[in-house]
Amino acid sequence: MKRTQRGITLLGFIAILAVAGIFIYVGMKVIPMYTEYYAVKKSMQGLALEPGINNAGTDKIRNLFFRRLYVNYSENVKAENVKIERMGGGWKMTVKYEVRRPLISNLDVVGNFENVQELTHGGPSD
């Protein structure tokens, strides 16, 4: 009785490595974009908990927000991406920005991110 060999061929193994390599490469481009987005989101949530933020001026809010981003090494959010508008009992802050990373040749990975946070926390301010 003849036994047949089973398993993956060298060509199949190389194909699997190529596909895995492409996924890893794309992940290396996309994951930092989402990491930055979650840092922006956490900064906005932390800012919402700041005492007296509902009575602070827009310049102070921007300053506190960009200080938090500086600590998180976020570099894609610019001042023109931040919109702060008055609402009943505080402020509504919207951050909307785009991140574009080159992928291969003339292909880019583009991420459009937007987060809205109400800044209504009262209490004593500094």
Contacts in CASP RR format, 6 or more apart in sequence:
PFRMAT RR
TARGET T0000
AUTHOR 0000-0000-0000
METHOD contacts of the structure
MODEL  1
MKRTQRGITLLGFIAILAVAGIFIYVGMKVIPMYTEYYAVKKSMQGLALE
PGINNAGTDKIRNLFFRRLYVNYSENVKAENVKIERMGGGWKMTVKYEVR
RPLISNLDVVGNFENVQELTHGGPSD
8 16 0 8 1.000
26 103 0 8 1.000
26 109 0 8 1.000
29 101 0 8 1.000
29 103 0 8 1.000
29 109 0 8 1.000
30 101 0 8 1.000
30 109 0 8 1.000
33 99 0 8 1.000
33 101 0 8 1.000
33 109 0 8 1.000
33 111 0 8 1.000
33 113 0 8 1.000
36 72 0 8 1.000
36 74 0 8 1.000
36 75 0 8 1.000
36 76 0 8 1.000
36 77 0 8 1.000
36 99 0 8 1.000
37 113 0 8 1.000
37 115 0 8 1.000
39 69 0 8 1.000
39 72 0 8 1.000
39 73 0 8 1.000
39 74 0 8 1.000
40 69 0 8 1.000
40 72 0 8 1.000
40 74 0 8 1.000
40 77 0 8 1.000
40 95 0 8 1.000
40 113 0 8 1.000
40 115 0 8 1.000
41 115 0 8 1.000
42 72 0 8 1.000
43 65 0 8 1.000
43 68 0 8 1.000
43 69 0 8 1.000
43 72 0 8 1.000
43 74 0 8 1.000
44 65 0 8 1.000
44 93 0 8 1.000
44 95 0 8 1.000
44 115 0 8 1.000
44 117 0 8 1.000
45 117 0 8 1.000
46 68 0 8 1.000
47 53 0 8 1.000
47 61 0 8 1.000
47 64 0 8 1.000
47 65 0 8 1.000
47 68 0 8 1.000
47 93 0 8 1.000
47 117 0 8 1.000
47 119 0 8 1.000
48 117 0 8 1.000
48 118 0 8 1.000
48 119 0 8 1.000
48 120 0 8 1.000
48 121 0 8 1.000
49 121 0 8 1.000
50 56 0 8 1.000
50 64 0 8 1.000
50 119 0 8 1.000
50 121 0 8 1.000
51 121 0 8 1.000
51 122 0 8 1.000
51 123 0 8 1.000
51 124 0 8 1.000
51 125 0 8 1.000
51 126 0 8 1.000
52 121 0 8 1.000
52 122 0 8 1.000
52 123 0 8 1.000
52 124 0 8 1.000
52 125 0 8 1.000
53 61 0 8 1.000
53 64 0 8 1.000
53 90 0 8 1.000
53 91 0 8 1.000
53 119 0 8 1.000
53 120 0 8 1.000
53 121 0 8 1.000
53 122 0 8 1.000
53 125 0 8 1.000
54 89 0 8 1.000
54 90 0 8 1.000
54 91 0 8 1.000
54 119 0 8 1.000
54 120 0 8 1.000
54 121 0 8 1.000
54 122 0 8 1.000
55 90 0 8 1.000
55 122 0 8 1.000
55 125 0 8 1.000
56 64 0 8 1.000
56 91 0 8 1.000
56 119 0 8 1.000
56 125 0 8 1.000
58 84 0 8 1.000
58 91 0 8 1.000
61 84 0 8 1.000
61 91 0 8 1.000
61 93 0 8 1.000
61 119 0 8 1.000
62 79 0 8 1.000
62 82 0 8 1.000
62 84 0 8 1.000
65 82 0 8 1.000
65 93 0 8 1.000
66 77 0 8 1.000
66 79 0 8 1.000
69 77 0 8 1.000
76 97 0 8 1.000
76 99 0 8 1.000
77 95 0 8 1.000
77 97 0 8 1.000
78 97 0 8 1.000
81 95 0 8 1.000
81 96 0 8 1.000
81 97 0 8 1.000
82 93 0 8 1.000
82 94 0 8 1.000
82 95 0 8 1.000
83 93 0 8 1.000
83 94 0 8 1.000
83 95 0 8 1.000
83 96 0 8 1.000
84 91 0 8 1.000
84 92 0 8 1.000
84 93 0 8 1.000
84 94 0 8 1.000
85 91 0 8 1.000
85 92 0 8 1.000
85 94 0 8 1.000
86 92 0 8 1.000
87 118 0 8 1.000
88 120 0 8 1.000
89 120 0 8 1.000
90 118 0 8 1.000
90 119 0 8 1.000
90 120 0 8 1.000
91 118 0 8 1.000
91 119 0 8 1.000
91 120 0 8 1.000
92 116 0 8 1.000
92 117 0 8 1.000
92 118 0 8 1.000
92 119 0 8 1.000
93 116 0 8 1.000
93 117 0 8 1.000
93 118 0 8 1.000
93 119 0 8 1.000
94 114 0 8 1.000
94 115 0 8 1.000
94 116 0 8 1.000
95 113 0 8 1.000
95 114 0 8 1.000
95 115 0 8 1.000
96 112 0 8 1.000
96 113 0 8 1.000
96 114 0 8 1.000
96 115 0 8 1.000
97 112 0 8 1.000
97 113 0 8 1.000
97 114 0 8 1.000
98 110 0 8 1.000
98 111 0 8 1.000
98 112 0 8 1.000
98 113 0 8 1.000
99 110 0 8 1.000
99 111 0 8 1.000
99 113 0 8 1.000
100 108 0 8 1.000
100 109 0 8 1.000
100 110 0 8 1.000
100 111 0 8 1.000
101 108 0 8 1.000
101 109 0 8 1.000
101 110 0 8 1.000
102 108 0 8 1.000
102 109 0 8 1.000
103 109 0 8 1.000
END
